Amino acid sequence: MRTVTLGEYRNLMHAFSTGRIGAGDFKEAYLQLFKEDRATRPQEIVRILEAVFKDAGAFSPDSADRGGDGLDDSGLQVRVTEALRVLDAMRHGA
């Protein structure tokens, strides 16, 4: 366990939202990062990071494995991009 910086989350989310990494790689890396993280953060940030964790867990490239709440590549990208936008707005006081 370690303290993961918010920048590490942001960098990973940005890499996925801009297409530098695929959804499968994002899912694997984000879930690992989240599980390692022992940092104390404000609740509003924790809620965003937890939502992305749940979204990453709901991703499946196979539509047969998704179920009702599952996400495909584009669905996950939309949610991650929005979460990143909210984090950036909080960071810049918007």
C-alpha positions in Angstrom: 0.0 0.0 0.0 1.1 3.5 -0.7 0.0 7.1 -1.1 -1.1 7.6 -4.7 -1.0 11.2 -5.8 -4.0 12.8 -7.5 -1.7 13.5 -10.4 -1.2 9.8 -11.0 -4.9 9.4 -11.3 -5.2 12.4 -13.6 -2.4 11.3 -15.8 -3.9 7.8 -16.3 -7.4 9.3 -16.9 -6.0 11.7 -19.4 -4.1 9.0 -21.2 -7.3 7.0 -21.6 -9.5 10.0 -22.5 -7.2 11.1 -25.2 -6.7 7.6 -26.7 -3.1 7.0 -25.7 -4.1 3.8 -23.9 -7.1 1.5 -24.5 -10.0 0.7 -22.2 -8.6 -2.7 -21.1 -5.2 -1.2 -20.1 -7.0 1.7 -18.4 -9.2 -0.7 -16.4 -6.3 -2.8 -15.2 -4.1 0.2 -14.3 -6.9 2.2 -12.6 -8.1 -0.7 -10.5 -4.5 -1.5 -9.3 -3.8 2.2 -8.6 -7.1 2.5 -6.6 -6.4 -0.6 -4.6 -2.9 0.5 -3.7 -4.0 4.0 -2.6 -4.0 4.9 1.1 -4.1 8.7 0.7 -6.6 10.7 2.7 -8.6 13.0 0.4 -11.6 15.4 0.6 -14.9 13.5 0.2 -15.8 15.2 -3.1 -12.6 13.9 -4.7 -13.1 10.4 -3.1 -16.6 10.2 -4.6 -15.2 11.0 -8.1 -12.4 8.5 -7.8 -14.8 5.8 -6.4 -17.2 6.4 -9.3 -14.4 5.9 -11.8 -13.4 2.7 -9.9 -16.9 1.4 -10.3 -17.1 2.4 -13.9 -13.7 0.7 -14.7 -15.0 -2.4 -13.0 -18.2 -2.3 -15.1 -16.2 -2.2 -18.3 -16.1 -5.3 -20.5 -15.1 -5.4 -24.2 -17.5 -8.3 -24.7 -21.2 -7.2 -24.8 -22.3 -10.7 -23.5 -20.3 -10.1 -20.3 -21.6 -6.5 -19.6 -25.0 -7.0 -18.2 -27.4 -4.1 -17.7 -24.9 -1.7 -16.0 -21.9 -2.7 -18.0 -19.8 -0.2 -20.1 -18.2 -0.6 -23.5 -15.1 1.3 -24.5 -16.9 4.5 -25.5 -19.2 4.5 -22.4 -16.2 4.2 -20.1 -14.3 6.9 -22.0 -17.3 9.3 -21.7 -17.4 8.8 -17.9 -13.7 9.0 -17.4 -13.5 12.2 -19.5 -16.3 13.8 -17.5 -14.7 12.8 -14.2 -11.4 14.3 -15.3 -13.2 17.5 -16.3 -14.7 17.8 -12.8 -11.4 17.1 -11.2 -9.8 19.8 -13.4 -12.6 22.3 -12.6 -12.1 21.7 -8.8 -8.3 22.1 -9.2 -8.8 25.4 -11.0 -11.6 26.7 -8.8 -14.2 26.7 -11.5 
